[in-house]
Structure formats: structure tokens, C-alpha cells
Amino acid sequence: MTSTKLRHVVLFGFKPSASEAQVDELVTRFRALRGLVPGIDAFECGTNSSPEGLGQGHSHCFTLTFASDAARDGYLVHPDHQAFVKFAGPLLEKSLVVDYWAQA
């Protein structure tokens, strides 16, 4: 089965020194990228609520949807995304990124 939805999943774990206001600002800036960077078809985010205890320090999840590898690749190098990465870096203890083509 071929899918037309490329998912870009980002997990963040924050440094203990990151304030709630800084985390909120990061979420706001990440969400704003959908309106700034061409090719982002959808954006979702949320905090880990799993009772399994397997989050390995990742507290926030972000999922972006793209129609193509080219759209995702353009997002990665886009100046607004790069500015977000620069802002986020000092707040993060860890991050994990996984991309996949969605299948039903």
C-alpha cells in the first residue's frame, strides 16, 4: 500500500533548568512553523500521558505531516525551522526524530 503522508515525529525531553514559560514558548514557536514553512500539511503536539513509564525522559511529542520527501527536506533547511532549532537546543536534554510513511 502506498501512502501520501510522510510523518515527522519529534520527541523532546527538557533540561531541569527549562522553565514552564520556556517550554510553552517552544511549543508556541514549533506550532507557528506550520504557517511559516511551506509544505507542512498538518501539525499535532501533546505531552506524554502513557502509564507505561517508557518515555525515557521525553515529555513532549510533535508530529508534522508532509506530502513528500522533498517537502520534508525543504522544511529541515528552511530558515524559520533553523531559527527554531537554535532556540530549542539550549532547553533540551534529549530529542528523538523518526520519519515514516503512514500506512493503514
C-alpha positions, 0 to 999 in steps of 0.5 A: 500500500502506498501512502501520501503522508510522510510523518515527522515525529519529534520527541523532546525531553527538557533540561531541569533548568527549562522553565514552564514559560520556556517550554510553552514558548517552544511549543508556541514557536514549533506550532507557528512553523506550520504557517511559516514553512511551506509544505507542512500539511498538518501539525499535532503536539501533546505531552506524554500521558502513557502509564507505561513509564517508557518515555525515557525522559521525553515529555513532549511529542510533535508530529508534522505531516508532509506530502513528500520527501522533498517537502520534508527536506525543504522544511529541515533547511528552511530558515524559520525551522533553523531559527527554531532549532537554535532556540530549542537546543539550549532547553533540551536534554534529549530529542528523538526524530523518526520519519515514516510513511503512514500506512493503514 
